[in-house]
Amino acid sequence: MSPTAHLRPLTRAARLAALLATLALPGCASLLRRTPPPTTPRLIAEVTRVLDVDDPSPGYYRQRARLEVMGPELDPVLAQLITAPDTKDNVRANAVTLLADREGANAATVLRGVLAGRGNETVRAAAAAGLQRFVADSPVVKEAIRAALRDPSERVRLAALQGMDVEDVAFIRAMVPREENRQVRAVARQLVTLFEARGAPLLRDPRGDLRTTGDDSVARIVFHPSTPDAAPSRTGALWVEMPGGHTLVPLAPRVEVVADVVPAFFDPQRRVVVFEGDGQVQVRDLRSGATRTVGPGIAPRPIPFTDRFVFLRAAGGEAGGGETEYTVLRSTFAGATPEPIGTLRATAAAARTVVVGEAADGFVLRGRGITPFVLPGPYGQ
């Protein structure tokens, strides 16, 4: 089992176990009878009764668990409740969430229709959250969630932000200047900061430098190129601009940057910066000024929710098709000796622009032409 799997909602097996544990209660078997099956009107009435709650209780979740493991006959019932004009909004919102959790037939299409409409904002927010289950398999779903960043409801925009990933950073940056809600704007900015650390390209300032997001109150990473802007790969100097903008901390005089992806990031407290310079991965403590060389490598990236990071080191020799085999190594902000945790194949450009993206059970390294490499989670060894 994946080390992060327990962080997700209950698996179907766990839900089934919860169901079996409650079957002894009076009336609990009615929804699971198969001989004879319930008539559609009866099933609609029973499902409506279960979902007609505003403040879910433990009893609600027990009954909902029984619905969740029912057969495919439930999916059209949920779709009907979602689309029927006379369905109560709380029932509709709970039906949206249940259909998504079941990953029911036609669920993505039904939820996209809800999100594109102008109905109740709670229902639309539930659709935005539910659609995130289908993002990996559907570019159309991804576009629907991106479009929801312009929804008139801040609840829907917040739900849509939860479905964003590293590749969506341009859409999030575009929403920040127009966002009037303080909470939504703060969440959007935090996501941009996280995604920049995970490998998103940085924006160029008026001087042509690449700079991480933030104002003068926080430390920022700055890359000053010394080669032409037109080149896909540029070389330049890397430093940290300390709060106030008056103090510069040099990191490396020679750093290679591809597609505006800077090989450097802060720890969550911005006390430590991990960076690559002259082909060496290094860690600098901004409080003490001490710099530790981790070893040869490129493209350092954080492992989310841990004090660890990974980087790539060419294993030697061509892997074919212009690709190189890279060893993926893991180290810590505190100075643990790097340890290999696997290998991947990539072109030189793809390796330097690899990102830490989200997957169903955790986080992965991915990039152009790269088979996603699963990263160990917070409880991994």
C-alpha positions as CSV (number, residue, x, y, z in Angstrom):
1,M,0.0,0.0,0.0
2,S,1.2,3.5,-0.8
3,P,2.6,5.3,2.2
4,T,0.2,8.2,1.6
5,A,-2.9,6.2,0.8
6,H,-4.3,6.5,4.3
7,L,-4.5,10.3,3.8
8,R,-7.1,9.9,1.1
9,P,-10.8,9.3,1.7
10,L,-11.8,5.8,2.8
11,T,-11.0,3.2,0.1
12,R,-13.7,1.1,-1.3
13,A,-12.5,-1.9,0.8
14,A,-12.7,0.2,3.9
15,R,-16.1,1.5,3.0
16,L,-17.3,-2.1,2.4
17,A,-16.0,-3.1,5.8
18,A,-17.9,-0.2,7.4
19,L,-21.0,-1.4,5.5
20,L,-20.7,-5.0,6.7
21,A,-20.2,-3.7,10.3
22,T,-23.6,-1.9,10.2
23,L,-25.6,-4.6,8.4
24,A,-26.8,-5.9,11.8
25,L,-28.7,-2.7,12.5
26,P,-32.4,-2.7,12.0
27,G,-33.4,-1.8,8.4
28,C,-29.8,-1.7,7.2
29,A,-30.2,-4.4,4.6
30,S,-32.9,-2.7,2.6
31,L,-30.7,-0.8,0.3
32,L,-28.6,-3.8,-0.7
33,R,-31.4,-6.2,-1.5
34,R,-31.1,-7.7,-5.0
35,T,-34.1,-10.0,-5.0
36,P,-36.3,-8.3,-5.9
37,P,-34.4,-5.0,-6.8
38,P,-36.1,-1.8,-5.6
39,T,-38.2,0.0,-8.1
40,T,-36.7,3.2,-9.4
41,P,-39.3,5.5,-7.6
42,R,-38.6,3.7,-4.4
43,L,-34.9,3.9,-4.8
44,I,-35.1,7.6,-5.7
45,A,-37.2,8.2,-2.5
46,E,-34.8,6.2,-0.3
47,V,-31.7,7.9,-1.7
48,T,-33.3,11.3,-1.4
49,R,-34.1,10.5,2.3
50,V,-30.5,9.6,3.0
51,L,-29.0,12.7,1.2
52,D,-31.5,15.2,2.6
53,V,-29.2,16.5,5.4
54,D,-27.5,19.9,6.0
55,D,-25.2,18.9,8.9
56,P,-23.9,15.4,8.3
57,S,-23.9,13.1,11.3
58,P,-22.2,9.7,11.9
59,G,-25.5,8.1,11.1
60,Y,-25.5,9.9,7.8
61,Y,-22.1,8.6,6.9
62,R,-23.1,5.1,7.8
63,Q,-26.0,5.2,5.4
64,R,-24.0,7.0,2.8
65,A,-21.4,4.2,3.0
66,R,-24.1,1.7,2.0
67,L,-25.1,3.9,-1.0
68,E,-21.5,4.2,-2.1
69,V,-21.0,0.4,-2.5
70,M,-24.3,-0.1,-4.3
71,G,-24.3,-1.3,-7.9
72,P,-24.5,0.7,-11.1
73,E,-28.2,1.2,-10.8
74,L,-27.6,4.0,-8.3
75,D,-25.6,6.2,-10.8
76,P,-28.6,7.2,-13.0
77,V,-30.6,7.9,-9.8
78,L,-27.9,10.3,-8.6
79,A,-27.7,11.9,-12.0
80,Q,-31.5,12.4,-12.0
81,L,-31.4,14.0,-8.6
82,I,-28.6,16.3,-9.7
83,T,-30.2,17.5,-12.9
84,A,-33.9,17.6,-11.8
85,P,-35.0,21.2,-11.3
86,D,-37.1,20.4,-8.2
87,T,-34.3,18.7,-6.2
88,K,-33.4,20.5,-3.0
89,D,-30.0,22.1,-3.0
90,N,-28.6,20.1,-0.1
91,V,-29.7,16.8,-1.7
92,R,-28.2,18.0,-5.0
93,A,-24.9,18.9,-3.4
94,N,-24.7,15.6,-1.5
95,A,-25.6,13.7,-4.7
96,V,-22.8,15.4,-6.6
97,T,-20.2,14.4,-4.0
98,L,-21.5,10.9,-3.8
99,L,-21.5,10.4,-7.6
100,A,-17.9,11.7,-7.7
101,D,-16.8,9.5,-4.9
102,R,-18.3,6.5,-6.6
103,E,-16.7,7.6,-9.9
104,G,-20.0,6.7,-11.3
105,A,-21.0,6.3,-14.9
106,N,-21.1,9.6,-16.8
107,A,-20.1,11.4,-13.5
108,A,-17.6,13.7,-15.1
109,T,-20.1,14.9,-17.8
110,V,-22.8,15.5,-15.2
111,L,-20.5,17.4,-12.9
112,R,-19.1,19.5,-15.7
113,G,-22.7,20.5,-16.5
114,V,-23.3,21.5,-12.9
115,L,-20.1,23.5,-12.7
116,A,-20.8,25.4,-16.0
117,G,-24.3,26.3,-14.8
118,R,-25.3,29.1,-12.5
119,G,-27.2,27.2,-9.8
120,N,-26.5,27.1,-6.1
121,E,-22.9,27.9,-5.2
122,T,-22.6,25.1,-2.7
123,V,-23.6,22.6,-5.5
124,R,-21.2,24.2,-7.9
125,A,-18.4,24.0,-5.3
126,A,-19.2,20.4,-4.7
127,A,-18.9,19.8,-8.5
128,A,-15.6,21.6,-8.7
129,A,-14.2,19.4,-5.9
130,G,-15.7,16.2,-7.3
131,L,-14.3,16.8,-10.7
132,Q,-10.8,16.6,-9.3
133,R,-11.1,12.8,-9.3
134,F,-11.2,12.8,-13.1
135,V,-8.5,15.3,-13.9
136,A,-5.7,12.8,-14.6
137,D,-7.7,11.1,-17.4
138,S,-9.5,14.0,-19.0
139,P,-8.1,17.3,-20.4
140,V,-11.7,18.5,-20.8
141,V,-12.2,18.1,-17.0
142,K,-9.0,20.0,-16.4
143,E,-10.2,22.9,-18.6
144,A,-13.5,22.9,-16.7
145,I,-11.8,23.4,-13.4
146,R,-9.5,26.0,-14.8
147,A,-12.5,27.9,-16.1
148,A,-14.0,27.8,-12.6
149,L,-11.2,30.1,-11.4
150,R,-13.4,32.8,-13.0
151,D,-16.6,31.7,-11.3
152,P,-18.5,34.5,-9.5
153,S,-18.6,32.6,-6.2
154,E,-15.5,32.6,-4.0
155,R,-16.5,29.2,-2.7
156,V,-16.3,27.8,-6.2
157,R,-13.0,29.5,-6.9
158,L,-11.5,28.1,-3.7
159,A,-12.7,24.6,-4.6
160,A,-11.2,25.0,-8.1
161,L,-7.9,26.1,-6.6
162,Q,-7.8,22.8,-4.7
163,G,-7.7,21.1,-8.1
164,M,-4.7,23.0,-9.4
165,D,-1.3,21.5,-10.1
166,V,2.1,22.7,-11.1
167,E,1.2,23.0,-14.8
168,D,-1.7,25.4,-13.9
169,V,0.6,28.1,-12.4
170,A,0.0,30.5,-15.3
171,F,-3.8,30.3,-14.8
172,I,-3.4,31.0,-11.0
173,R,-1.1,33.9,-11.6
174,A,-3.6,35.4,-14.1
175,M,-6.4,35.2,-11.4
176,V,-4.4,37.0,-8.6
177,P,-4.6,40.6,-10.0
178,R,-8.4,40.3,-10.6
179,E,-9.2,38.5,-7.4
180,E,-11.1,40.7,-4.9
181,N,-11.6,38.2,-2.1
182,R,-8.7,38.3,0.3
183,Q,-8.8,34.7,1.3
184,V,-9.0,33.4,-2.2
185,R,-6.1,35.7,-3.3
186,A,-4.0,34.5,-0.4
187,V,-4.6,30.8,-1.2
188,A,-3.7,31.5,-4.9
189,R,-0.5,33.2,-4.0
190,Q,0.5,30.4,-1.7
191,L,-0.1,27.9,-4.4
192,V,2.1,29.8,-6.8
193,T,4.9,29.8,-4.2
194,L,4.5,26.0,-3.7
195,F,4.4,25.3,-7.4
196,E,7.5,27.4,-8.1
197,A,9.4,25.3,-5.6
198,R,8.1,22.2,-7.3
199,G,9.5,23.2,-10.7
200,A,7.1,25.7,-12.2
201,P,8.8,28.4,-14.5
202,L,9.5,31.7,-12.8
203,L,8.3,35.1,-14.2
204,R,10.8,37.6,-15.6
205,D,10.9,41.0,-13.9
206,P,11.4,44.3,-15.8
207,R,15.2,43.7,-15.9
208,G,14.9,40.3,-17.4
209,D,15.8,38.5,-14.2
210,L,13.8,35.5,-13.0
211,R,12.4,35.9,-9.5
212,T,10.2,33.9,-7.2
213,T,6.9,35.2,-6.1
214,G,6.6,37.5,-3.1
215,D,7.0,41.1,-1.9
216,D,9.8,42.8,-0.1
217,S,8.8,41.3,3.2
218,V,10.1,37.8,2.2
219,A,13.3,36.3,0.9
220,R,13.2,35.7,-2.8
221,I,15.4,33.6,-5.2
222,V,16.7,35.6,-8.2
223,F,18.4,34.4,-11.3
224,H,20.3,36.9,-13.4
225,P,21.1,35.5,-16.9
226,S,24.4,36.2,-18.7
227,T,23.5,34.5,-22.0
228,P,20.9,35.6,-24.6
229,D,17.2,35.4,-23.8
230,A,16.5,33.7,-27.0
231,A,18.3,30.5,-26.1
232,P,16.2,27.7,-24.6
233,S,19.0,27.1,-22.1
234,R,20.6,30.1,-20.3
235,T,23.4,30.5,-17.9
236,G,23.7,33.1,-15.1
237,A,24.2,33.9,-11.5
238,L,21.9,32.8,-8.7
239,W,21.4,34.6,-5.4
240,V,18.8,35.2,-2.6
241,E,17.4,38.7,-2.1
242,M,16.7,39.1,1.6
243,P,13.6,40.8,3.0
244,G,13.7,44.5,2.4
245,G,15.5,44.0,-1.0
246,H,18.7,45.6,0.1
247,T,20.8,42.5,0.9
248,L,21.9,39.9,-1.7
249,V,23.2,36.5,-0.7
250,P,25.3,35.0,-3.5
251,L,24.6,31.3,-4.1
252,A,26.3,30.3,-7.4
253,P,28.0,32.3,-10.1
254,R,27.1,29.7,-12.8
255,V,23.7,28.1,-13.0
256,E,22.0,26.5,-16.0
257,V,18.3,27.3,-16.4
258,V,16.1,25.7,-19.0
259,A,12.6,27.1,-19.9
260,D,12.8,29.6,-17.0
261,V,12.8,26.7,-14.4
262,V,15.3,27.8,-11.8
263,P,17.0,24.9,-9.9
264,A,16.5,26.3,-6.5
265,F,13.8,26.4,-3.8
266,F,13.3,27.4,-0.1
267,D,12.2,25.2,2.7
268,P,8.7,26.1,3.9
269,Q,10.1,28.5,6.5
270,R,12.4,30.2,4.0
271,R,15.3,29.5,6.3
272,V,17.2,27.2,4.0
273,V,17.6,27.3,0.2
274,V,18.5,24.2,-1.8
275,F,20.1,25.0,-5.2
276,E,22.2,23.7,-8.0
277,G,25.4,25.4,-9.1
278,D,28.2,24.2,-11.4
279,G,26.6,20.8,-11.4
280,Q,26.6,20.4,-7.6
281,V,23.5,20.3,-5.4
282,Q,24.0,22.5,-2.3
283,V,22.1,23.6,0.8
284,R,22.6,27.0,2.4
285,D,21.4,28.0,5.8
286,L,20.3,31.6,5.5
287,R,20.6,32.2,9.3
288,S,24.2,30.9,9.8
289,G,25.4,31.5,6.2
290,A,26.8,27.9,6.1
291,T,26.7,26.1,2.8
292,R,26.8,22.3,2.5
293,T,27.5,20.5,-0.7
294,V,25.3,17.5,-1.1
295,G,27.0,16.1,-4.2
296,P,26.9,16.1,-8.0
297,G,23.4,16.5,-9.5
298,I,20.7,18.7,-11.1
299,A,17.1,19.7,-10.7
300,P,16.6,19.6,-6.9
301,R,12.9,19.5,-5.9
302,P,11.1,19.2,-2.5
303,I,9.2,16.2,-1.4
304,P,6.0,17.9,-0.2
305,F,5.1,17.7,3.5
306,T,8.5,16.3,4.5
307,D,12.0,17.8,5.3
308,R,13.5,16.0,2.3
309,F,14.2,16.7,-1.3
310,V,15.2,14.8,-4.4
311,F,17.6,15.5,-7.2
312,L,18.9,13.8,-10.4
313,R,22.3,12.5,-11.1
314,A,23.4,11.1,-14.5
315,A,24.1,7.4,-14.2
316,G,26.4,7.4,-17.1
317,G,25.9,6.6,-20.7
318,E,23.1,7.2,-23.2
319,A,19.8,5.4,-22.6
320,G,18.8,5.7,-26.3
321,G,16.7,8.1,-28.2
322,G,18.7,11.0,-26.9
323,E,17.8,10.2,-23.4
324,T,20.1,9.7,-20.4
325,E,19.5,7.4,-17.4
326,Y,19.4,9.4,-14.1
327,T,19.5,8.2,-10.6
328,V,17.0,9.8,-8.3
329,L,18.6,10.6,-5.0
330,R,17.0,11.8,-1.7
331,S,18.5,14.0,1.0
332,T,17.3,16.3,3.8
333,F,17.6,20.0,4.6
334,A,19.5,19.0,7.8
335,G,22.3,17.2,5.9
336,A,21.6,13.5,5.5
337,T,23.8,11.6,3.1
338,P,22.0,11.3,-0.2
339,E,20.5,7.9,-0.9
340,P,19.4,6.5,-4.3
341,I,15.7,5.7,-4.5
342,G,15.3,4.8,-8.1
343,T,16.1,5.7,-11.7
344,L,14.3,7.5,-14.6
345,R,15.1,8.2,-18.2
346,A,14.9,11.7,-19.7
347,T,16.5,14.1,-22.2
348,A,18.7,16.7,-20.7
349,A,16.1,19.4,-21.1
350,A,13.3,17.3,-19.7
351,A,15.4,16.4,-16.7
352,R,16.1,20.1,-15.9
353,T,12.4,20.9,-16.2
354,V,11.0,18.0,-14.2
355,V,8.2,18.9,-11.8
356,V,6.8,17.5,-8.6
357,G,3.1,16.8,-9.5
358,E,0.2,15.3,-7.8
359,A,-1.1,11.8,-8.4
360,A,-3.9,9.7,-7.0
361,D,-1.9,8.5,-4.0
362,G,0.8,11.1,-3.4
363,F,3.3,13.0,-5.5
364,V,5.4,12.1,-8.6
365,L,8.3,13.5,-10.6
366,R,7.1,14.0,-14.1
367,G,8.0,15.8,-17.3
368,R,8.0,15.6,-21.1
369,G,8.5,12.0,-22.1
370,I,9.2,10.9,-18.6
371,T,7.3,8.0,-17.0
372,P,6.0,9.4,-13.7
373,F,8.3,8.5,-10.8
374,V,6.5,8.0,-7.5
375,L,8.0,9.9,-4.6
376,P,8.1,8.5,-1.1
377,G,5.5,10.3,1.1
378,P,5.7,11.7,4.6
379,Y,5.7,8.2,6.1
380,G,8.0,6.6,3.5
381,Q,11.3,5.0,4.4
